[in-house]
């Protein structure tokens, strides 16, 4: 697939869509992870599982996009197990959660993939898989760039529907999110929608979609959910990007940046890669 000329190819000043999400969800994590670039204390088993399933889905949808033979379930499971094995043997310790030990991670990945393969989501046309993007933050009135940085990221899946509209599909592997709640426009997908609008222009409708794989105890529930977009969603996402970049500019120039980046306590703390450091005094604050 050929994206517009503003596709991000690396280099230059940039900020990731993920880092802007982290800044909003927990400024203290942003301080440790992106401002100071500290190594993770651990990686959660939930994240490892999600990454493994994503790797399998990437294999499946690349085959469809390239017109090749679809991978079988053994191929899919092998990719997932390879991803889990790489994480288990890495330098960052795994934090096992939800009763998932090393063996249980392999078993759970297999269970999710089997459920997916029973009735896989096959869009009308796959345009791209793990598609990189990079967009400038441009004043809609003057057309001038408001910041030096590009906002960059990767789209899990880019598809085209029968009516010609383009849809950004975000894979979600979760044990917490109920399918009805997946209709909510989350921070990450909101940013992707804004980026999609910028990349494709007003002439191409860009839809948003969640591909949700919910790890129920009895069964894995899978559903593809169209996310409603209001006319104000893109403006709100644009405002969030601008607010984030303005705050980052202030943080970088502040003599004690940690003062601007407080801890946001939530259920995410249990899987945070900076739990110990977050609770300790910081001489660099």
Buried (B, 14 or more C-beta within 10 A) or exposed (E): EEBEEBBBEEEEEBBBBBBBBBBBBBBBBBBBBBBBEEEBBBBBBBBBBBBBBBBBBBBBBBBBBEEEEBBEBEBBBBBBBEBBBEBBEEEEEBBBBBEBEEEBBBEBBBBBBEBBBEEBBEBEBBBBBBBBBBBBBBEEEEEEEBBEBBBBBBBBBBBBBEEEEBBBBBBBBBBEBEBEEBEEBBBBBBBBBBBBBBBBEEEEBBBBBBBBBBBEEEEBEBEEBEBEBEEEBBEEBBEBBBEBBEBBEEBEEEEEBBEBBEBBEEEEBEBBBBEEBBEEEEEEE
